[in-house]
Amino acid sequence: MPEDKANAALNNPQMKKFFSAQPFFVQECIMQTGVGASTETELKQCAENLSKKQPAE
């Protein structure tokens, strides 16, 4: 299940704090795709890329 990789990375308190501060759609995309970022830098890059792809409102 893809969520397992994302959940494993969130055992790190700093990564969990950063993840929790992201908009809901970013959190949801990361959890659904199971990105599996192994470092905080990778998680930040992923969140940044997802935020750039958000449709303009």
N, CA, C and O atoms as a Tripos MOL2 file, in Angstrom:
@<TRIPOS>MOLECULE
protein
  228   227    57     0     0
PROTEIN
NO_CHARGES

@<TRIPOS>ATOM
      1 N           0.8510   -1.1860    0.0000 N.3       1 MET1
      2 CA          0.0000    0.0000    0.0000 C.3       1 MET1
      3 C           0.8900    1.2400    0.0000 C.2       1 MET1
      4 O           1.7940    1.3330    0.8300 O.2       1 MET1
      5 N           0.6640    2.1980   -0.9060 N.am      2 PRO2
      6 CA          1.5220    3.3710   -1.0100 C.3       2 PRO2
      7 C           1.6070    4.1990    0.2630 C.2       2 PRO2
      8 O           2.6530    4.7880    0.5350 O.2       2 PRO2
      9 N           0.5540    4.2610    1.0370 N.am      3 GLU3
     10 CA          0.5480    5.0790    2.2470 C.3       3 GLU3
     11 C           1.6090    4.6360    3.2440 C.2       3 GLU3
     12 O           2.0570    5.4440    4.0570 O.2       3 GLU3
     13 N           2.0200    3.3740    3.2010 N.am      4 ASP4
     14 CA          3.0020    2.8610    4.1510 C.3       4 ASP4
     15 C           4.3220    3.6230    4.0760 C.2       4 ASP4
     16 O           4.9050    3.9490    5.1110 O.2       4 ASP4
     17 N           4.7990    3.9080    2.8710 N.am      5 LYS5
     18 CA          6.0590    4.6390    2.7170 C.3       5 LYS5
     19 C           5.9420    6.0330    3.2910 C.2       5 LYS5
     20 O           6.8330    6.4800    4.0140 O.2       5 LYS5
     21 N           4.8630    6.7290    2.9860 N.am      6 ALA6
     22 CA          4.6680    8.0870    3.4910 C.3       6 ALA6
     23 C           4.5420    8.0680    5.0100 C.2       6 ALA6
     24 O           5.1040    8.9280    5.6890 O.2       6 ALA6
     25 N           3.8220    7.1100    5.5410 N.am      7 ASN7
     26 CA          3.6500    7.0190    6.9920 C.3       7 ASN7
     27 C           4.9690    6.7300    7.6900 C.2       7 ASN7
     28 O           5.2120    7.2580    8.7760 O.2       7 ASN7
     29 N           5.8190    5.9150    7.1030 N.am      8 ALA8
     30 CA          7.1020    5.5770    7.7140 C.3       8 ALA8
     31 C           7.9700    6.8230    7.8620 C.2       8 ALA8
     32 O           8.6160    7.0040    8.8940 O.2       8 ALA8
     33 N           7.9930    7.6660    6.8660 N.am      9 ALA9
     34 CA          8.7940    8.8960    6.9270 C.3       9 ALA9
     35 C           8.2670    9.8390    8.0000 C.2       9 ALA9
     36 O           9.0300   10.6090    8.5840 O.2       9 ALA9
     37 N           6.9850    9.7820    8.2550 N.am     10 LEU10
     38 CA          6.3850   10.7050    9.2130 C.3      10 LEU10
     39 C           6.5990   10.2780   10.6570 C.2      10 LEU10
     40 O           6.0630   10.9040   11.5710 O.2      10 LEU10
     41 N           7.3640    9.2340   10.8740 N.am     11 ASN11
     42 CA          7.7610    8.8630   12.2330 C.3      11 ASN11
     43 C           8.8050    9.8350   12.7580 C.2      11 ASN11
     44 O           9.0240    9.9160   13.9670 O.2      11 ASN11
     45 N           9.4540   10.5770   11.8600 N.am     12 ASN12
     46 CA         10.4340   11.5950   12.2260 C.3      12 ASN12
     47 C           9.6520   12.8390   12.6680 C.2      12 ASN12
     48 O           8.8620   13.3660   11.8850 O.2      12 ASN12
     49 N           9.8530   13.3160   13.8950 N.am     13 PRO13
     50 CA          9.0850   14.4630   14.4090 C.3      13 PRO13
     51 C           9.1970   15.7310   13.5550 C.2      13 PRO13
     52 O           8.2070   16.4420   13.3820 O.2      13 PRO13
     53 N          10.3820   16.0230   13.0210 N.am     14 GLN14
     54 CA         10.5420   17.2220   12.1890 C.3      14 GLN14
     55 C           9.7650   17.0930   10.8840 C.2      14 GLN14
     56 O           9.1310   18.0470   10.4330 O.2      14 GLN14
     57 N           9.8190   15.9090   10.2820 N.am     15 MET15
     58 CA          9.0940   15.6870    9.0340 C.3      15 MET15
     59 C           7.5890   15.7410    9.2780 C.2      15 MET15
     60 O           6.8350   16.2780    8.4660 O.2      15 MET15
     61 N           7.1680   15.1830   10.3950 N.am     16 LYS16
     62 CA          5.7440   15.1990   10.7270 C.3      16 LYS16
     63 C           5.2510   16.6240   10.9450 C.2      16 LYS16
     64 O           4.1510   16.9780   10.5210 O.2      16 LYS16
     65 N           6.0710   17.4420   11.6080 N.am     17 LYS17
     66 CA          5.7060   18.8350   11.8580 C.3      17 LYS17
     67 C           5.5750   19.5830   10.5340 C.2      17 LYS17
     68 O           4.6100   20.3200   10.3310 O.2      17 LYS17
     69 N           6.5420   19.3990    9.6330 N.am     18 PHE18
     70 CA          6.4870   20.0510    8.3290 C.3      18 PHE18
     71 C           5.2690   19.5720    7.5400 C.2      18 PHE18
     72 O           4.5400   20.3800    6.9640 O.2      18 PHE18
     73 N           5.0550   18.2760    7.5160 N.am     19 PHE19
     74 CA          3.9290   17.6890    6.7890 C.3      19 PHE19
     75 C           2.6040   18.2560    7.2920 C.2      19 PHE19
     76 O           1.7360   18.6060    6.4930 O.2      19 PHE19
     77 N           2.4490   18.3470    8.5920 N.am     20 SER20
     78 CA          1.2090   18.8360    9.1930 C.3      20 SER20
     79 C           0.9350   20.2990    8.8710 C.2      20 SER20
     80 O          -0.2140   20.7400    8.9010 O.2      20 SER20
     81 N           1.9800   21.0450    8.5660 N.am     21 ALA21
     82 CA          1.8300   22.4680    8.2590 C.3      21 ALA21
     83 C           1.4510   22.7150    6.7920 C.2      21 ALA21
     84 O           1.1630   23.8480    6.4080 O.2      21 ALA21
     85 N           1.4520   21.6630    5.9840 N.am     22 GLN22
     86 CA          1.1410   21.8080    4.5630 C.3      22 GLN22
     87 C          -0.3700   21.8710    4.3430 C.2      22 GLN22
     88 O          -1.1450   21.3690    5.1570 O.2      22 GLN22
     89 N          -0.7820   22.4940    3.2330 N.am     23 PRO23
     90 CA         -2.2140   22.5050    2.9030 C.3      23 PRO23
     91 C          -2.7400   21.0750    2.7670 C.2      23 PRO23
     92 O          -1.9920   20.1460    2.4610 O.2      23 PRO23
     93 N          -4.0230   20.9260    2.9980 N.am     24 PHE24
     94 CA         -4.6320   19.5960    2.9680 C.3      24 PHE24
     95 C          -4.3650   18.8690    1.6540 C.2      24 PHE24
     96 O          -4.0470   17.6800    1.6560 O.2      24 PHE24
     97 N          -4.4950   19.5870    0.5160 N.am     25 PHE25
     98 CA         -4.3270   18.8990   -0.7720 C.3      25 PHE25
     99 C          -2.9120   18.3500   -0.9290 C.2      25 PHE25
    100 O          -2.7260   17.3040   -1.5520 O.2      25 PHE25
    101 N          -1.9120   19.0350   -0.3750 N.am     26 VAL26
    102 CA         -0.5320   18.5480   -0.4490 C.3      26 VAL26
    103 C          -0.3900   17.2880    0.4090 C.2      26 VAL26
    104 O           0.2000   16.2980   -0.0240 O.2      26 VAL26
    105 N          -0.9280   17.3350    1.6120 N.am     27 GLN27
    106 CA         -0.8750   16.1650    2.4960 C.3      27 GLN27
    107 C          -1.5510   14.9720    1.8260 C.2      27 GLN27
    108 O          -1.0210   13.8610    1.8250 O.2      27 GLN27
    109 N          -2.7200   15.2180    1.2610 N.am     28 GLU28
    110 CA         -3.4940   14.1380    0.6410 C.3      28 GLU28
    111 C          -2.7500   13.5370   -0.5570 C.2      28 GLU28
    112 O          -2.7050   12.3170   -0.7150 O.2      28 GLU28
    113 N          -2.1750   14.3890   -1.3900 N.am     29 CYS29
    114 CA         -1.4150   13.8910   -2.5490 C.3      29 CYS29
    115 C          -0.2350   13.0390   -2.1060 C.2      29 CYS29
    116 O           0.0210   11.9790   -2.6770 O.2      29 CYS29
    117 N           0.4760   13.4980   -1.0970 N.am     30 ILE30
    118 CA          1.6330   12.7540   -0.6100 C.3      30 ILE30
    119 C           1.1980   11.3990   -0.0540 C.2      30 ILE30
    120 O           1.8380   10.3820   -0.3220 O.2      30 ILE30
    121 N           0.1280   11.3860    0.7060 N.am     31 MET31
    122 CA         -0.3430   10.1310    1.3010 C.3      31 MET31
    123 C          -0.8680    9.1700    0.2330 C.2      31 MET31
    124 O          -0.6060    7.9690    0.2960 O.2      31 MET31
    125 N          -1.6080    9.6940   -0.7450 N.am     32 GLN32
    126 CA         -2.1810    8.8260   -1.7690 C.3      32 GLN32
    127 C          -1.1410    8.2610   -2.7210 C.2      32 GLN32
    128 O          -1.2630    7.1240   -3.1770 O.2      32 GLN32
    129 N          -0.1240    9.0480   -3.0220 N.am     33 THR33
    130 CA          0.8860    8.5710   -3.9580 C.3      33 THR33
    131 C           1.9690    7.7570   -3.2740 C.2      33 THR33
    132 O           2.6930    7.0070   -3.9290 O.2      33 THR33
    133 N           2.0850    7.9010   -1.9480 N.am     34 GLY34
    134 CA          3.1050    7.1530   -1.2270 C.3      34 GLY34
    135 C           4.5130    7.5580   -1.6380 C.2      34 GLY34
    136 O           5.3880    6.7120   -1.8190 O.2      34 GLY34
    137 N           4.7170    8.8470   -1.7800 N.am     35 VAL35
    138 CA          5.9970    9.3820   -2.2400 C.3      35 VAL35
    139 C           7.1720    8.7440   -1.5160 C.2      35 VAL35
    140 O           8.1710    8.4150   -2.1550 O.2      35 VAL35
    141 N           7.0860    8.5610   -0.2290 N.am     36 GLY36
    142 CA          8.1410    7.8930    0.5130 C.3      36 GLY36
    143 C           9.4140    8.7090    0.6400 C.2      36 GLY36
    144 O          10.5120    8.1670    0.5120 O.2      36 GLY36
    145 N           9.2820   10.0000    0.8880 N.am     37 ALA37
    146 CA         10.4570   10.8480    1.0930 C.3      37 ALA37
    147 C          11.2120   10.3400    2.3150 C.2      37 ALA37
    148 O          10.6210   10.1180    3.3720 O.2      37 ALA37
    149 N          12.5070   10.1600    2.1650 N.am     38 SER38
    150 CA         13.2840    9.6230    3.2850 C.3      38 SER38
    151 C          14.0040   10.7070    4.0750 C.2      38 SER38
    152 O          14.5640   10.4390    5.1380 O.2      38 SER38
    153 N          13.9880   11.9360    3.5540 N.am     39 THR39
    154 CA         14.5870   13.0480    4.2820 C.3      39 THR39
    155 C          13.6180   14.2240    4.2790 C.2      39 THR39
    156 O          12.6920   14.2860    3.4710 O.2      39 THR39
    157 N          13.8520   15.1500    5.1940 N.am     40 GLU40
    158 CA         13.0030   16.3380    5.2510 C.3      40 GLU40
    159 C          13.1540   17.1620    3.9660 C.2      40 GLU40
    160 O          12.1870   17.7610    3.4950 O.2      40 GLU40
    161 N          14.3480   17.1910    3.4090 N.am     41 THR41
    162 CA         14.5860   17.9280    2.1660 C.3      41 THR41
    163 C          13.7440   17.3520    1.0300 C.2      41 THR41
    164 O          13.1440   18.1000    0.2590 O.2      41 THR41
    165 N          13.7000   16.0290    0.9260 N.am     42 GLU42
    166 CA         12.8840   15.3900   -0.1150 C.3      42 GLU42
    167 C          11.4070   15.7020    0.0830 C.2      42 GLU42
    168 O          10.6850   15.9610   -0.8800 O.2      42 GLU42
    169 N          10.9670   15.6770    1.3270 N.am     43 LEU43
    170 CA          9.5690   15.9850    1.6240 C.3      43 LEU43
    171 C           9.2510   17.4270    1.2480 C.2      43 LEU43
    172 O           8.1900   17.7050    0.6890 O.2      43 LEU43
    173 N          10.1610   18.3410    1.5500 N.am     44 LYS44
    174 CA          9.9630   19.7570    1.2070 C.3      44 LYS44
    175 C           9.9100   19.9470   -0.3050 C.2      44 LYS44
    176 O           9.0860   20.7120   -0.8060 O.2      44 LYS44
    177 N          10.7790   19.2580   -1.0310 N.am     45 GLN45
    178 CA         10.7840   19.3670   -2.4880 C.3      45 GLN45
    179 C           9.4760   18.8520   -3.0710 C.2      45 GLN45
    180 O           8.9130   19.4490   -3.9890 O.2      45 GLN45
    181 N           9.0100   17.7610   -2.5390 N.am     46 CYS46
    182 CA          7.7530   17.1840   -3.0070 C.3      46 CYS46
    183 C           6.5960   18.1550   -2.7550 C.2      46 CYS46
    184 O           5.7940   18.4160   -3.6510 O.2      46 CYS46
    185 N           6.5150   18.6790   -1.5480 N.am     47 ALA47
    186 CA          5.4500   19.6190   -1.1900 C.3      47 ALA47
    187 C           5.5240   20.8700   -2.0560 C.2      47 ALA47
    188 O           4.4970   21.4000   -2.4800 O.2      47 ALA47
    189 N           6.7320   21.3370   -2.3140 N.am     48 GLU48
    190 CA          6.9290   22.5230   -3.1510 C.3      48 GLU48
    191 C           6.4330   22.2630   -4.5680 C.2      48 GLU48
    192 O           5.7390   23.0960   -5.1500 O.2      48 GLU48
    193 N           6.7850   21.1170   -5.1160 N.am     49 ASN49
    194 CA          6.3410   20.7640   -6.4710 C.3      49 ASN49
    195 C           4.8280   20.6420   -6.5470 C.2      49 ASN49
    196 O           4.2220   21.0940   -7.5190 O.2      49 ASN49
    197 N           4.2180   20.0450   -5.5520 N.am     50 LEU50
    198 CA          2.7630   19.9130   -5.5380 C.3      50 LEU50
    199 C           2.0950   21.2760   -5.4240 C.2      50 LEU50
    200 O           1.0710   21.5240   -6.0610 O.2      50 LEU50
    201 N           2.6640   22.1510   -4.6220 N.am     51 SER51
    202 CA          2.0910   23.4880   -4.4490 C.3      51 SER51
    203 C           2.1410   24.2880   -5.7470 C.2      51 SER51
    204 O           1.2330   25.0700   -6.0290 O.2      51 SER51
    205 N           3.1850   24.0980   -6.5310 N.am     52 LYS52
    206 CA          3.3200   24.7930   -7.8090 C.3      52 LYS52
    207 C           2.2720   24.3230   -8.8010 C.2      52 LYS52
    208 O           1.8640   25.0800   -9.6820 O.2      52 LYS52
    209 N           1.8350   23.0750   -8.6630 N.am     53 LYS53
    210 CA          0.8820   22.5000   -9.6110 C.3      53 LYS53
    211 C          -0.5600   22.7720   -9.2380 C.2      53 LYS53
    212 O          -1.4730   22.3500   -9.9470 O.2      53 LYS53
    213 N          -0.7770   23.4680   -8.1370 N.am     54 GLN54
    214 CA         -2.1470   23.7710   -7.7040 C.3      54 GLN54
    215 C          -2.7860   24.7090   -8.7200 C.2      54 GLN54
    216 O          -2.1840   25.7100   -9.1070 O.2      54 GLN54
    217 N          -3.9990   24.3910   -9.1500 N.am     55 PRO55
    218 CA         -4.6670   25.2590  -10.1190 C.3      55 PRO55
    219 C          -4.9630   26.6370   -9.4990 C.2      55 PRO55
    220 O          -5.2730   26.7450   -8.3130 O.2      55 PRO55
    221 N          -4.8610   27.6680  -10.3200 N.am     56 ALA56
    222 CA         -5.1590   29.0310   -9.8390 C.3      56 ALA56
    223 C          -6.6280   29.1360   -9.4960 C.2      56 ALA56
    224 O          -7.4860   28.5810  -10.1820 O.2      56 ALA56
    225 N          -6.9010   29.8500   -8.4320 N.am     57 GLU57
    226 CA         -8.3080   30.0120   -8.0130 C.3      57 GLU57
    227 C          -8.8670   31.3010   -8.5180 C.2      57 GLU57
    228 O         -10.0310   31.6100   -8.2660 O.2      57 GLU57
@<TRIPOS>BOND
     1     1     2 1
     2     2     3 1
     3     3     4 2
     4     3     5 am
     5     5     6 1
     6     6     7 1
     7     7     8 2
     8     7     9 am
     9     9    10 1
    10    10    11 1
    11    11    12 2
    12    11    13 am
    13    13    14 1
    14    14    15 1
    15    15    16 2
    16    15    17 am
    17    17    18 1
    18    18    19 1
    19    19    20 2
    20    19    21 am
    21    21    22 1
    22    22    23 1
    23    23    24 2
    24    23    25 am
    25    25    26 1
    26    26    27 1
    27    27    28 2
    28    27    29 am
    29    29    30 1
    30    30    31 1
    31    31    32 2
    32    31    33 am
    33    33    34 1
    34    34    35 1
    35    35    36 2
    36    35    37 am
    37    37    38 1
    38    38    39 1
    39    39    40 2
    40    39    41 am
    41    41    42 1
    42    42    43 1
    43    43    44 2
    44    43    45 am
    45    45    46 1
    46    46    47 1
    47    47    48 2
    48    47    49 am
    49    49    50 1
    50    50    51 1
    51    51    52 2
    52    51    53 am
    53    53    54 1
    54    54    55 1
    55    55    56 2
    56    55    57 am
    57    57    58 1
    58    58    59 1
    59    59    60 2
    60    59    61 am
    61    61    62 1
    62    62    63 1
    63    63    64 2
    64    63    65 am
    65    65    66 1
    66    66    67 1
    67    67    68 2
    68    67    69 am
    69    69    70 1
    70    70    71 1
    71    71    72 2
    72    71    73 am
    73    73    74 1
    74    74    75 1
    75    75    76 2
    76    75    77 am
    77    77    78 1
    78    78    79 1
    79    79    80 2
    80    79    81 am
    81    81    82 1
    82    82    83 1
    83    83    84 2
    84    83    85 am
    85    85    86 1
    86    86    87 1
    87    87    88 2
    88    87    89 am
    89    89    90 1
    90    90    91 1
    91    91    92 2
    92    91    93 am
    93    93    94 1
    94    94    95 1
    95    95    96 2
    96    95    97 am
    97    97    98 1
    98    98    99 1
    99    99   100 2
   100    99   101 am
   101   101   102 1
   102   102   103 1
   103   103   104 2
   104   103   105 am
   105   105   106 1
   106   106   107 1
   107   107   108 2
   108   107   109 am
   109   109   110 1
   110   110   111 1
   111   111   112 2
   112   111   113 am
   113   113   114 1
   114   114   115 1
   115   115   116 2
   116   115   117 am
   117   117   118 1
   118   118   119 1
   119   119   120 2
   120   119   121 am
   121   121   122 1
   122   122   123 1
   123   123   124 2
   124   123   125 am
   125   125   126 1
   126   126   127 1
   127   127   128 2
   128   127   129 am
   129   129   130 1
   130   130   131 1
   131   131   132 2
   132   131   133 am
   133   133   134 1
   134   134   135 1
   135   135   136 2
   136   135   137 am
   137   137   138 1
   138   138   139 1
   139   139   140 2
   140   139   141 am
   141   141   142 1
   142   142   143 1
   143   143   144 2
   144   143   145 am
   145   145   146 1
   146   146   147 1
   147   147   148 2
   148   147   149 am
   149   149   150 1
   150   150   151 1
   151   151   152 2
   152   151   153 am
   153   153   154 1
   154   154   155 1
   155   155   156 2
   156   155   157 am
   157   157   158 1
   158   158   159 1
   159   159   160 2
   160   159   161 am
   161   161   162 1
   162   162   163 1
   163   163   164 2
   164   163   165 am
   165   165   166 1
   166   166   167 1
   167   167   168 2
   168   167   169 am
   169   169   170 1
   170   170   171 1
   171   171   172 2
   172   171   173 am
   173   173   174 1
   174   174   175 1
   175   175   176 2
   176   175   177 am
   177   177   178 1
   178   178   179 1
   179   179   180 2
   180   179   181 am
   181   181   182 1
   182   182   183 1
   183   183   184 2
   184   183   185 am
   185   185   186 1
   186   186   187 1
   187   187   188 2
   188   187   189 am
   189   189   190 1
   190   190   191 1
   191   191   192 2
   192   191   193 am
   193   193   194 1
   194   194   195 1
   195   195   196 2
   196   195   197 am
   197   197   198 1
   198   198   199 1
   199   199   200 2
   200   199   201 am
   201   201   202 1
   202   202   203 1
   203   203   204 2
   204   203   205 am
   205   205   206 1
   206   206   207 1
   207   207   208 2
   208   207   209 am
   209   209   210 1
   210   210   211 1
   211   211   212 2
   212   211   213 am
   213   213   214 1
   214   214   215 1
   215   215   216 2
   216   215   217 am
   217   217   218 1
   218   218   219 1
   219   219   220 2
   220   219   221 am
   221   221   222 1
   222   222   223 1
   223   223   224 2
   224   223   225 am
   225   225   226 1
   226   226   227 1
   227   227   228 2
@<TRIPOS>SUBSTRUCTURE
     1 MET1         2 RESIDUE 1 A MET
     2 PRO2         6 RESIDUE 1 A PRO
     3 GLU3        10 RESIDUE 1 A GLU
     4 ASP4        14 RESIDUE 1 A ASP
     5 LYS5        18 RESIDUE 1 A LYS
     6 ALA6        22 RESIDUE 1 A ALA
     7 ASN7        26 RESIDUE 1 A ASN
     8 ALA8        30 RESIDUE 1 A ALA
     9 ALA9        34 RESIDUE 1 A ALA
    10 LEU10       38 RESIDUE 1 A LEU
    11 ASN11       42 RESIDUE 1 A ASN
    12 ASN12       46 RESIDUE 1 A ASN
    13 PRO13       50 RESIDUE 1 A PRO
    14 GLN14       54 RESIDUE 1 A GLN
    15 MET15       58 RESIDUE 1 A MET
    16 LYS16       62 RESIDUE 1 A LYS
    17 LYS17       66 RESIDUE 1 A LYS
    18 PHE18       70 RESIDUE 1 A PHE
    19 PHE19       74 RESIDUE 1 A PHE
    20 SER20       78 RESIDUE 1 A SER
    21 ALA21       82 RESIDUE 1 A ALA
    22 GLN22       86 RESIDUE 1 A GLN
    23 PRO23       90 RESIDUE 1 A PRO
    24 PHE24       94 RESIDUE 1 A PHE
    25 PHE25       98 RESIDUE 1 A PHE
    26 VAL26      102 RESIDUE 1 A VAL
    27 GLN27      106 RESIDUE 1 A GLN
    28 GLU28      110 RESIDUE 1 A GLU
    29 CYS29      114 RESIDUE 1 A CYS
    30 ILE30      118 RESIDUE 1 A ILE
    31 MET31      122 RESIDUE 1 A MET
    32 GLN32      126 RESIDUE 1 A GLN
    33 THR33      130 RESIDUE 1 A THR
    34 GLY34      134 RESIDUE 1 A GLY
    35 VAL35      138 RESIDUE 1 A VAL
    36 GLY36      142 RESIDUE 1 A GLY
    37 ALA37      146 RESIDUE 1 A ALA
    38 SER38      150 RESIDUE 1 A SER
    39 THR39      154 RESIDUE 1 A THR
    40 GLU40      158 RESIDUE 1 A GLU
    41 THR41      162 RESIDUE 1 A THR
    42 GLU42      166 RESIDUE 1 A GLU
    43 LEU43      170 RESIDUE 1 A LEU
    44 LYS44      174 RESIDUE 1 A LYS
    45 GLN45      178 RESIDUE 1 A GLN
    46 CYS46      182 RESIDUE 1 A CYS
    47 ALA47      186 RESIDUE 1 A ALA
    48 GLU48      190 RESIDUE 1 A GLU
    49 ASN49      194 RESIDUE 1 A ASN
    50 LEU50      198 RESIDUE 1 A LEU
    51 SER51      202 RESIDUE 1 A SER
    52 LYS52      206 RESIDUE 1 A LYS
    53 LYS53      210 RESIDUE 1 A LYS
    54 GLN54      214 RESIDUE 1 A GLN
    55 PRO55      218 RESIDUE 1 A PRO
    56 ALA56      222 RESIDUE 1 A ALA
    57 GLU57      226 RESIDUE 1 A GLU
